[in-house]
Amino acid sequence: MLRDITLGQYYPVNSIIHKLDSRVKLVGTLAFIISLFFFKSFAGYAVAALFLGIVIKLSKVPLKFMLKGLKAIIILLLITAVFNLFLTPGRPLVTLWKLTITYEGLRQAAFMTIRLIFLIVGSSVMTLTTTPNNLTDGMEKGLRPLGKLHVPVHEVAMMMSIALRFIPILLEETDKIMKAQIARGADFESGNLIKKAKSLVPLLVPLFISAFRRANDLAMAMEARGYHGGEGRTKMKPLIYQNRDRIAYLILLAYLVVSIAIGRLSPV
């Protein structure tokens, strides 16, 4: 399951989505996530699915690779669906002992599940098509107005970029430690929940030590290279909007207009 987490990974391929400015992809991801909360009918989610499908097709990233990241949140999806299914009041459809499935609960469970899937896949498109360096530069430029309020924009963008970059590294390290522990006789699968939690201790301790060691090595490397924050720093490849970025903004604006219109006009 650890190999199935795609968030934070970069998929190198030559596509129009990869060539877009990182600011466009950051704004587009945020706008797509916000648009999911406007929809109150399946027609709205159909529009979101169409938009997301076109973006995935243009990115040239295999759909199977993106959907692989959903395996890590199956438990979360099931819990969300079950809670909405049985705890939403409304017109009863099926009664199982003391639990009642309502029409509103079934509808809400479907909407929440679809929303979570689209949210994960939409976020994965951004990280899979944007290098960590470009992501840092895009976040820094996008958050630059907050600098007037004395917010350390560069440091915040750097921390978020490093955190995303460390996700696949720590997952790979976890997989190595788990295989080493299994070779020594550790059992992570059998037993009840408490026993499984206890069996994770031999895994978590070396993982935390490895994470702190990597963080210390990174800090020393940045200090040795003269890193002193964002003040006065220049960019090797400064972000400059191209015509394709402006066209992408117009397409995104059109999608938002359609999303808001469907959200207001569609029946609840």
Backbone bond lengths (Angstrom), bond angles and torsions (degrees), N, CA, C in turn:
res aa  C-N    CA-C-N  psi(-1)  N-CA   C-N-CA  omega(-1)  CA-C   N-CA-C  phi
1 M - - - 1.459 - - 1.532 111.47 -
2 L 1.349 116.46 -29.60 1.456 119.27 -178.98 1.520 111.46 -63.13
3 R 1.329 116.57 -33.88 1.469 119.55 179.63 1.520 111.59 -72.81
4 D 1.319 117.88 -14.18 1.463 121.25 -176.70 1.520 112.91 -83.96
5 I 1.329 118.56 -9.59 1.460 121.18 -179.58 1.521 108.48 -79.62
6 T 1.326 116.84 115.22 1.467 121.66 -176.76 1.517 113.01 -101.40
7 L 1.338 118.22 -10.64 1.459 120.95 -178.76 1.525 109.58 -65.00
8 G 1.333 116.32 129.24 1.457 121.09 179.74 1.519 113.62 95.28
9 Q 1.342 117.69 -10.46 1.460 120.75 178.83 1.524 110.12 -88.67
10 Y 1.329 115.69 155.21 1.461 121.93 177.15 1.522 108.76 -117.17
11 Y 1.336 116.43 129.27 1.458 122.34 -178.96 1.533 108.34 -106.45
12 P 1.343 118.61 102.19 1.468 120.54 -175.50 1.521 112.83 -75.48
13 V 1.307 116.20 117.47 1.463 121.86 176.14 1.528 107.43 -159.69
14 N 1.313 116.87 155.44 1.465 121.65 -177.88 1.531 109.41 -89.51
15 S 1.337 116.64 104.92 1.460 120.97 179.51 1.523 109.94 -144.71
16 I 1.310 116.47 164.29 1.464 121.57 179.76 1.517 110.95 -65.96
17 I 1.333 117.80 -32.80 1.462 120.69 178.95 1.526 110.51 -69.26
18 H 1.332 117.48 -38.84 1.463 120.86 176.96 1.535 111.18 -63.14
19 K 1.329 116.94 -33.67 1.463 120.65 -176.32 1.531 113.05 -79.76
20 L 1.320 117.34 -14.64 1.465 119.69 -179.38 1.521 110.90 -64.78
21 D 1.325 115.37 151.79 1.461 121.44 175.73 1.534 109.16 -60.89
22 S 1.334 116.07 139.96 1.468 119.58 -177.91 1.522 111.94 -62.23
23 R 1.341 117.52 -27.59 1.471 120.17 177.51 1.520 110.90 -66.19
24 V 1.330 116.30 -36.45 1.469 120.13 177.85 1.525 109.84 -63.39
25 K 1.328 116.29 -42.76 1.468 119.78 -178.53 1.531 111.80 -70.43
26 L 1.322 117.00 -34.93 1.463 119.59 176.81 1.528 111.01 -65.99
27 V 1.331 116.07 -47.42 1.467 120.59 178.80 1.524 110.04 -64.70
28 G 1.332 116.73 -41.69 1.457 120.45 -179.84 1.523 112.61 -63.04
29 T 1.336 116.73 -41.90 1.470 120.34 178.19 1.518 110.99 -63.73
30 L 1.338 116.04 -45.02 1.469 120.11 179.47 1.530 110.79 -63.14
31 A 1.332 116.46 -43.21 1.466 120.26 179.85 1.524 111.13 -64.97
32 F 1.342 117.14 -39.35 1.468 120.61 179.55 1.522 110.68 -64.19
33 I 1.337 116.87 -43.03 1.462 120.44 179.77 1.530 110.67 -64.11
34 I 1.334 116.92 -42.50 1.469 120.52 179.19 1.527 110.57 -64.57
35 S 1.346 116.67 -38.07 1.468 120.06 -178.00 1.527 111.92 -63.23
36 L 1.335 117.14 -27.98 1.465 120.28 -179.10 1.522 112.19 -63.31
37 F 1.335 116.93 -23.95 1.467 120.43 -178.47 1.530 112.41 -88.59
38 F 1.347 116.68 -3.91 1.462 120.10 176.27 1.527 111.65 -83.73
39 F 1.333 115.72 -26.62 1.459 119.87 -170.47 1.519 111.44 -77.41
40 K 1.329 114.96 136.07 1.458 121.90 177.41 1.527 111.63 -124.81
41 S 1.332 115.92 10.17 1.463 120.02 179.82 1.521 108.89 -147.37
42 F 1.319 116.06 167.32 1.459 120.53 -179.96 1.531 111.63 -69.94
43 A 1.330 117.63 -21.78 1.468 120.46 177.38 1.524 110.54 -62.84
44 G 1.339 116.28 -40.56 1.458 119.77 178.77 1.523 112.13 -64.30
45 Y 1.339 116.11 -42.54 1.463 119.10 179.69 1.524 111.16 -70.31
46 A 1.320 117.55 -25.63 1.463 120.68 174.82 1.526 110.23 -66.50
47 V 1.341 116.51 -40.45 1.467 121.00 176.63 1.529 110.04 -64.15
48 A 1.349 116.97 -43.53 1.465 121.16 178.39 1.527 110.72 -62.37
49 A 1.340 117.02 -40.69 1.467 121.12 179.13 1.525 110.89 -64.47
50 L 1.339 116.40 -40.14 1.464 120.63 178.33 1.524 110.90 -64.10
51 F 1.336 116.09 -45.78 1.464 120.78 179.55 1.524 110.76 -62.44
52 L 1.329 117.05 -46.63 1.460 121.51 -179.41 1.525 110.87 -65.19
53 G 1.333 117.42 -38.98 1.458 120.83 178.51 1.516 112.42 -63.17
54 I 1.341 116.93 -39.76 1.468 120.57 178.14 1.524 110.59 -65.45
55 V 1.332 116.51 -42.17 1.470 120.60 179.40 1.523 110.78 -63.04
56 I 1.344 117.13 -43.42 1.471 120.89 179.02 1.527 110.73 -63.80
57 K 1.332 116.59 -39.78 1.463 120.73 178.56 1.526 110.61 -63.28
58 L 1.330 116.91 -42.88 1.467 120.94 -179.99 1.527 111.80 -70.15
59 S 1.334 117.39 -26.94 1.463 120.09 -178.84 1.525 112.75 -74.98
60 K 1.337 117.33 -18.75 1.471 123.94 -179.34 1.530 112.70 64.23
61 V 1.324 116.52 15.40 1.467 120.30 174.09 1.524 107.47 -86.57
62 P 1.326 118.94 128.59 1.481 120.31 -178.17 1.526 111.56 -56.67
63 L 1.327 115.73 135.48 1.461 120.79 179.95 1.524 111.22 -61.00
64 K 1.343 117.03 -36.97 1.459 120.49 179.56 1.523 110.96 -60.92
65 F 1.325 116.25 -36.27 1.459 120.12 -179.99 1.523 110.83 -66.18
66 M 1.333 117.05 -38.53 1.463 120.53 179.21 1.525 111.27 -71.96
67 L 1.333 116.34 -43.54 1.462 119.69 -179.03 1.517 112.16 -67.99
68 K 1.333 116.71 -18.94 1.455 120.83 178.68 1.530 111.02 -61.69
69 G 1.345 115.71 -29.99 1.459 119.40 179.80 1.518 113.79 -69.18
70 L 1.341 117.46 -15.10 1.463 120.21 179.66 1.526 112.41 -75.37
71 K 1.344 117.23 -19.51 1.466 119.80 -179.05 1.524 111.35 -61.86
72 A 1.337 116.33 -29.94 1.468 119.83 -177.43 1.522 112.46 -73.41
73 I 1.349 117.78 -17.34 1.474 119.69 -177.20 1.524 111.70 -116.40
74 I 1.328 117.09 19.13 1.471 119.78 -179.50 1.527 110.37 -59.54
75 I 1.352 116.67 -42.75 1.465 120.17 -179.73 1.528 110.20 -61.18
76 L 1.339 116.75 -43.38 1.466 120.60 178.62 1.521 111.36 -62.59
77 L 1.333 116.87 -40.29 1.463 120.60 178.05 1.526 111.07 -64.11
78 L 1.322 116.82 -42.64 1.463 120.38 -179.60 1.529 111.32 -65.55
79 I 1.333 116.89 -42.94 1.469 120.56 179.21 1.522 110.36 -63.04
80 T 1.327 116.82 -44.28 1.466 121.17 179.27 1.522 111.03 -61.47
81 A 1.329 116.51 -45.22 1.463 120.51 -178.58 1.534 111.23 -65.21
82 V 1.337 116.94 -43.65 1.468 120.47 -177.95 1.525 111.19 -65.11
83 F 1.317 117.44 -44.67 1.464 120.73 -179.22 1.523 111.22 -62.65
84 N 1.334 117.14 -43.48 1.467 119.67 178.68 1.519 111.33 -70.21
85 L 1.330 116.12 -32.01 1.458 120.23 -176.83 1.523 111.87 -68.22
86 F 1.328 117.50 -42.61 1.461 121.31 -173.08 1.530 114.28 -100.25
87 L 1.312 118.71 -17.38 1.466 120.40 -174.34 1.518 113.86 -109.07
88 T 1.325 117.77 6.98 1.460 120.45 177.99 1.529 109.27 -97.52
89 P 1.316 117.97 119.54 1.477 120.04 -179.41 1.522 111.30 -72.25
90 G 1.341 115.64 156.10 1.457 120.53 178.46 1.505 111.48 157.74
91 R 1.322 115.69 -154.67 1.464 121.44 -178.82 1.527 109.93 -74.96
92 P 1.331 118.19 121.76 1.473 120.18 -177.01 1.523 111.99 -71.20
93 L 1.336 115.33 139.28 1.461 122.20 175.88 1.523 111.14 -111.49
94 V 1.350 115.91 -51.55 1.463 121.52 -178.35 1.521 108.39 -136.49
95 T 1.331 117.04 138.75 1.460 121.58 177.03 1.523 109.13 -115.86
96 L 1.331 115.80 122.65 1.463 122.59 178.58 1.525 108.01 -117.73
97 W 1.330 116.39 101.98 1.455 122.44 -176.30 1.521 108.58 58.91
98 K 1.337 118.50 -116.42 1.463 120.34 179.19 1.526 112.83 -98.04
99 L 1.316 116.25 5.15 1.464 120.91 -178.82 1.522 109.48 -104.76
100 T 1.321 114.98 137.40 1.460 120.90 -177.91 1.525 110.28 -123.11
101 I 1.317 115.20 128.26 1.468 120.78 174.79 1.520 107.97 -92.96
102 T 1.329 116.17 122.22 1.459 121.18 -178.85 1.524 110.47 -104.60
103 Y 1.328 114.92 162.30 1.463 120.09 176.64 1.521 110.49 -62.12
104 E 1.334 116.52 -43.28 1.463 121.12 179.09 1.525 111.22 -65.23
105 G 1.351 116.99 -36.90 1.456 120.50 178.32 1.519 112.19 -66.71
106 L 1.334 116.14 -41.46 1.457 120.80 177.97 1.524 110.66 -62.89
107 R 1.316 115.66 -41.87 1.461 120.99 179.56 1.523 111.21 -66.40
108 Q 1.345 115.62 -44.62 1.459 120.26 -179.30 1.526 111.16 -66.26
109 A 1.330 117.44 -38.72 1.463 120.97 178.62 1.530 110.87 -63.49
110 A 1.332 116.56 -41.76 1.466 120.59 178.71 1.524 110.71 -64.45
111 F 1.349 116.53 -43.87 1.465 120.37 -179.31 1.527 111.55 -63.75
112 M 1.333 117.25 -44.32 1.456 120.97 -178.16 1.528 111.41 -66.30
113 T 1.323 117.00 -38.88 1.466 120.52 179.03 1.522 110.75 -65.79
114 I 1.330 116.27 -46.45 1.463 120.37 178.20 1.522 110.84 -62.05
115 R 1.325 116.12 -40.64 1.467 120.59 -179.16 1.528 111.64 -63.05
116 L 1.323 116.90 -42.83 1.467 120.46 179.14 1.528 111.47 -66.37
117 I 1.336 116.51 -40.64 1.467 120.16 179.37 1.521 110.37 -63.17
118 F 1.321 116.81 -47.29 1.465 120.72 179.30 1.524 111.60 -63.41
119 L 1.335 116.00 -36.56 1.462 120.13 -179.60 1.534 110.63 -64.55
120 I 1.331 117.33 -45.53 1.465 121.10 -179.43 1.527 110.85 -67.23
121 V 1.336 116.84 -46.68 1.467 120.23 -178.45 1.525 110.56 -65.87
122 G 1.340 117.20 -41.94 1.464 120.48 178.98 1.514 112.25 -62.18
123 S 1.330 117.42 -41.04 1.464 120.82 177.59 1.526 110.98 -67.88
124 S 1.330 116.76 -35.84 1.463 120.36 179.54 1.526 111.58 -65.21
125 V 1.338 117.24 -33.69 1.462 120.30 178.37 1.527 110.15 -58.82
126 M 1.335 116.46 -41.45 1.463 120.24 -178.67 1.530 111.24 -64.79
127 T 1.338 117.71 -49.03 1.461 120.16 -176.59 1.529 111.94 -71.89
128 L 1.338 117.69 -32.49 1.461 120.61 -179.11 1.522 112.41 -73.04
129 T 1.328 117.98 -22.02 1.470 121.59 -176.71 1.522 113.20 -110.55
130 T 1.332 117.90 6.13 1.462 121.32 -177.45 1.519 109.84 -132.28
131 T 1.335 116.67 128.30 1.455 120.30 177.64 1.528 109.55 -70.64
132 P 1.333 118.04 154.30 1.469 120.59 179.54 1.523 113.22 -57.38
133 N 1.341 117.49 -37.33 1.465 120.24 179.43 1.522 111.36 -65.03
134 N 1.331 116.48 -45.21 1.469 119.76 178.27 1.526 111.24 -65.89
135 L 1.321 116.25 -35.24 1.458 120.15 178.32 1.526 110.72 -64.08
136 T 1.341 116.16 -41.50 1.466 120.79 177.78 1.527 110.91 -63.18
137 D 1.343 116.10 -46.22 1.467 120.16 -179.74 1.525 111.21 -63.25
138 G 1.339 116.35 -40.33 1.463 119.60 179.87 1.516 111.96 -65.91
139 M 1.333 116.79 -42.58 1.464 120.05 178.42 1.520 111.32 -64.80
140 E 1.322 115.63 -40.38 1.466 119.62 -179.03 1.518 111.08 -63.98
141 K 1.340 116.78 -44.80 1.467 119.26 179.28 1.518 111.94 -69.77
142 G 1.322 116.11 -37.01 1.459 119.15 -179.75 1.521 112.74 -67.99
143 L 1.334 116.48 -32.96 1.465 120.74 -179.33 1.527 112.91 -94.07
144 R 1.318 117.14 4.52 1.466 120.59 -175.28 1.526 113.71 -55.30
145 P 1.359 120.33 -38.74 1.480 118.92 178.58 1.524 113.48 -56.71
146 L 1.342 117.85 -26.24 1.460 119.90 179.20 1.522 112.05 -71.22
147 G 1.334 116.39 -15.30 1.448 119.81 177.93 1.521 112.85 -62.77
148 K 1.341 116.41 -27.57 1.466 120.24 177.69 1.527 111.53 -68.29
149 L 1.341 115.92 -19.23 1.464 120.46 176.57 1.526 110.86 -96.57
150 H 1.355 115.63 17.80 1.471 122.80 178.28 1.533 112.40 64.82
151 V 1.331 116.10 29.20 1.463 120.44 174.06 1.535 108.10 -85.83
152 P 1.335 118.91 128.48 1.473 120.79 179.91 1.530 111.39 -71.91
153 V 1.331 115.70 79.20 1.463 121.52 -171.86 1.522 111.20 -60.81
154 H 1.332 117.51 -47.75 1.468 120.29 -176.96 1.527 110.89 -61.40
155 E 1.322 116.56 -43.40 1.464 120.42 -178.16 1.524 110.93 -66.23
156 V 1.341 117.08 -39.36 1.464 120.74 178.60 1.530 110.56 -64.14
157 A 1.350 116.28 -45.51 1.462 120.39 179.03 1.522 111.13 -63.30
158 M 1.337 116.62 -39.99 1.465 120.34 178.98 1.529 111.33 -63.82
159 M 1.332 117.01 -43.74 1.464 120.28 179.93 1.520 111.58 -63.37
160 M 1.352 117.12 -41.77 1.461 119.70 179.39 1.521 111.34 -65.77
161 S 1.335 116.51 -39.22 1.458 120.19 179.55 1.519 111.15 -66.76
162 I 1.346 117.11 -42.89 1.468 120.69 178.91 1.524 110.38 -64.35
163 A 1.335 116.67 -39.35 1.464 120.21 178.79 1.527 111.07 -61.82
164 L 1.348 117.14 -44.00 1.463 120.44 177.76 1.523 111.44 -64.85
165 R 1.337 116.18 -38.12 1.460 119.86 -178.96 1.528 111.48 -68.94
166 F 1.324 116.60 -30.87 1.463 120.30 -177.38 1.529 112.29 -78.04
167 I 1.338 118.26 -17.95 1.472 120.05 -177.97 1.521 111.82 -57.34
168 P 1.355 119.96 -57.17 1.474 118.56 -179.95 1.524 113.06 -65.41
169 I 1.355 117.80 -31.14 1.468 120.63 179.21 1.521 110.42 -65.72
170 L 1.337 116.55 -46.24 1.464 119.82 -179.75 1.522 111.71 -68.93
171 L 1.329 117.26 -32.99 1.469 119.67 176.77 1.527 111.11 -65.68
172 E 1.326 115.96 -40.53 1.462 119.82 177.19 1.535 110.54 -65.41
173 E 1.344 115.97 -40.44 1.461 119.98 178.09 1.535 110.65 -64.94
174 T 1.341 116.86 -39.78 1.466 120.74 177.68 1.519 111.50 -61.86
175 D 1.329 116.14 -41.41 1.467 120.56 179.45 1.529 110.95 -63.28
176 K 1.334 116.79 -40.93 1.470 120.38 179.50 1.531 111.06 -65.53
177 I 1.337 116.48 -44.85 1.469 120.36 -179.52 1.529 110.33 -64.81
178 M 1.339 116.58 -40.47 1.464 120.19 -179.56 1.525 110.73 -63.55
179 K 1.324 117.12 -42.34 1.469 119.99 178.67 1.528 110.78 -65.03
180 A 1.336 115.98 -38.71 1.465 119.15 178.53 1.531 111.24 -65.29
181 Q 1.340 116.86 -40.10 1.465 120.81 179.47 1.532 111.17 -68.95
182 I 1.344 116.72 -38.11 1.468 120.11 177.64 1.533 110.23 -64.57
183 A 1.351 116.71 -37.75 1.463 120.58 177.94 1.525 111.36 -64.94
184 R 1.346 116.58 -24.69 1.464 120.77 178.39 1.530 112.53 -91.66
185 G 1.340 115.97 4.15 1.456 119.62 175.47 1.507 114.98 103.55
186 A 1.323 119.00 6.27 1.458 120.95 179.36 1.526 110.15 -70.91
187 D 1.333 115.91 147.34 1.466 122.25 -179.25 1.519 108.69 -125.43
188 F 1.342 116.63 113.09 1.460 121.47 -177.49 1.530 112.57 -102.88
189 E 1.317 118.15 -0.93 1.465 120.45 -172.01 1.526 113.22 -108.09
190 S 1.323 118.70 -44.57 1.463 121.06 -172.62 1.524 111.07 -81.84
191 G 1.351 115.41 164.32 1.454 121.34 177.95 1.518 112.26 96.61
192 N 1.348 114.68 173.19 1.453 119.46 178.88 1.522 110.68 -80.48
193 L 1.342 115.57 -174.03 1.458 120.57 -174.87 1.527 111.58 -63.78
194 I 1.344 117.46 -40.88 1.468 120.99 -178.71 1.534 110.38 -66.34
195 K 1.340 116.10 -40.75 1.462 119.48 179.26 1.527 111.23 -66.21
196 K 1.336 116.75 -38.45 1.458 119.96 177.67 1.523 111.10 -65.27
197 A 1.354 116.15 -38.85 1.461 119.79 178.42 1.526 111.16 -64.24
198 K 1.344 116.82 -40.68 1.471 120.73 178.30 1.528 111.10 -66.13
199 S 1.327 116.21 -34.64 1.470 119.12 -178.59 1.522 112.38 -69.13
200 L 1.348 117.00 -16.15 1.463 120.36 179.77 1.525 112.68 -80.40
201 V 1.344 117.55 -14.03 1.475 120.40 -178.55 1.524 111.64 -59.09
202 P 1.353 119.35 -47.14 1.473 118.61 177.75 1.527 113.28 -63.35
203 L 1.334 117.26 -15.77 1.456 121.36 178.73 1.528 111.47 -90.10
204 L 1.332 116.60 -40.16 1.462 120.79 -174.39 1.522 112.72 -73.42
205 V 1.343 117.17 -37.95 1.471 119.86 -176.94 1.533 111.56 -60.86
206 P 1.338 119.36 -55.02 1.479 117.85 178.10 1.524 113.19 -64.98
207 L 1.349 117.16 -28.02 1.457 119.79 178.57 1.526 110.96 -66.89
208 F 1.349 117.09 -43.46 1.453 120.42 177.85 1.529 110.90 -64.97
209 I 1.328 116.76 -41.22 1.466 119.94 178.79 1.528 110.47 -62.07
210 S 1.338 116.19 -42.48 1.468 120.62 178.28 1.528 111.45 -64.74
211 A 1.347 116.99 -39.80 1.463 120.50 -180.00 1.527 111.20 -64.93
212 F 1.340 116.79 -44.06 1.463 120.04 178.53 1.530 111.13 -65.86
213 R 1.336 116.65 -36.72 1.463 119.78 178.47 1.531 110.54 -65.30
214 R 1.322 116.78 -43.03 1.464 120.41 178.46 1.529 110.97 -64.70
215 A 1.336 116.90 -41.07 1.462 119.95 178.63 1.527 111.10 -63.26
216 N 1.328 116.75 -40.39 1.464 120.61 178.72 1.531 111.23 -66.64
217 D 1.334 116.51 -40.53 1.465 119.97 178.00 1.526 110.95 -64.11
218 L 1.326 116.40 -40.57 1.459 120.49 178.75 1.527 111.08 -64.69
219 A 1.330 117.21 -42.66 1.466 121.04 179.09 1.529 111.06 -62.63
220 M 1.322 117.02 -42.74 1.456 120.89 179.24 1.523 111.27 -66.02
221 A 1.351 116.65 -39.09 1.466 120.38 178.67 1.533 111.15 -65.30
222 M 1.336 116.84 -41.95 1.471 120.36 178.60 1.524 111.18 -65.58
223 E 1.328 116.64 -38.91 1.462 120.32 179.04 1.525 110.94 -68.36
224 A 1.356 117.24 -39.38 1.462 121.13 179.69 1.522 111.96 -65.55
225 R 1.343 116.45 -27.22 1.464 120.49 179.39 1.530 112.50 -91.18
226 G 1.318 117.02 7.68 1.454 120.73 173.94 1.510 114.71 82.24
227 Y 1.313 117.59 25.82 1.465 119.74 179.41 1.529 109.92 -76.18
228 H 1.343 115.62 125.11 1.470 121.01 179.89 1.525 111.57 -134.51
229 G 1.324 117.50 33.57 1.460 119.74 179.53 1.514 112.42 95.92
230 G 1.327 115.93 -172.78 1.455 120.49 -173.06 1.507 115.95 -89.04
231 E 1.324 118.77 -11.30 1.459 121.00 -175.30 1.529 110.65 -69.00
232 G 1.333 115.68 123.22 1.453 121.34 176.98 1.515 115.03 80.41
233 R 1.323 117.91 2.74 1.462 120.41 -178.50 1.526 110.64 -79.87
234 T 1.319 116.14 146.57 1.461 122.23 176.66 1.531 109.05 -112.40
235 K 1.321 115.86 165.09 1.457 121.50 -178.13 1.525 110.48 -109.76
236 M 1.323 115.32 136.25 1.457 119.46 175.38 1.522 110.58 -68.54
237 K 1.347 115.69 -39.45 1.464 121.11 177.68 1.522 108.22 -127.38
238 P 1.349 117.51 85.82 1.472 119.69 -178.58 1.525 111.45 -65.30
239 L 1.329 115.73 146.54 1.456 121.16 -179.70 1.532 109.77 -77.82
240 I 1.317 115.49 123.22 1.473 121.74 178.81 1.522 107.62 -132.12
241 Y 1.334 116.22 128.25 1.463 120.30 179.88 1.523 110.69 -67.03
242 Q 1.331 115.62 134.55 1.459 123.03 174.28 1.529 109.11 -106.85
243 N 1.330 116.47 175.16 1.467 120.12 179.47 1.521 111.65 -61.90
244 R 1.340 116.24 -36.23 1.464 118.97 179.67 1.532 111.60 -64.45
245 D 1.337 116.64 -30.72 1.461 119.93 178.00 1.524 111.07 -70.19
246 R 1.316 116.77 -39.78 1.468 120.42 178.12 1.524 110.79 -66.28
247 I 1.343 115.81 -39.64 1.475 119.35 177.27 1.531 109.52 -64.08
248 A 1.332 116.97 -39.47 1.465 120.78 178.92 1.528 110.57 -62.80
249 Y 1.321 117.90 -39.53 1.464 120.76 177.06 1.528 111.28 -62.87
250 L 1.331 116.95 -39.45 1.467 120.20 179.13 1.526 110.96 -66.26
251 I 1.333 116.37 -41.27 1.471 120.10 177.39 1.520 110.29 -63.81
252 L 1.318 116.59 -40.60 1.461 121.39 178.91 1.523 110.86 -64.57
253 L 1.331 116.33 -40.74 1.464 120.42 177.85 1.523 110.78 -63.58
254 A 1.325 116.71 -41.46 1.466 120.51 177.87 1.528 110.78 -62.97
255 Y 1.325 116.48 -40.68 1.469 119.90 178.03 1.528 110.68 -62.91
256 L 1.334 117.33 -42.38 1.460 120.24 179.74 1.526 111.72 -64.30
257 V 1.336 116.51 -40.10 1.467 120.23 178.54 1.528 110.29 -62.23
258 V 1.334 116.50 -44.54 1.459 120.86 178.69 1.526 110.55 -64.52
259 S 1.344 116.92 -39.54 1.462 121.25 -179.46 1.525 111.27 -63.89
260 I 1.338 116.19 -45.81 1.465 120.27 -179.89 1.521 110.39 -65.00
261 A 1.344 116.49 -40.04 1.463 120.21 -179.84 1.531 110.80 -64.39
262 I 1.319 116.73 -44.68 1.472 120.28 178.82 1.522 110.35 -65.05
263 G 1.345 115.72 -39.92 1.459 119.84 179.81 1.509 112.69 -62.86
264 R 1.337 117.06 -33.53 1.482 120.44 -178.87 1.522 112.14 -84.76
265 L 1.344 115.62 -34.69 1.465 118.93 -173.57 1.518 113.91 -89.20
266 S 1.333 116.90 -27.52 1.466 120.02 -176.72 1.507 110.30 -69.08
267 P 1.322 117.68 140.01 1.465 120.39 177.18 1.505 112.12 -68.63
268 V 1.315 117.31 147.92 1.456 122.46 -179.93 1.528 110.17 -72.76
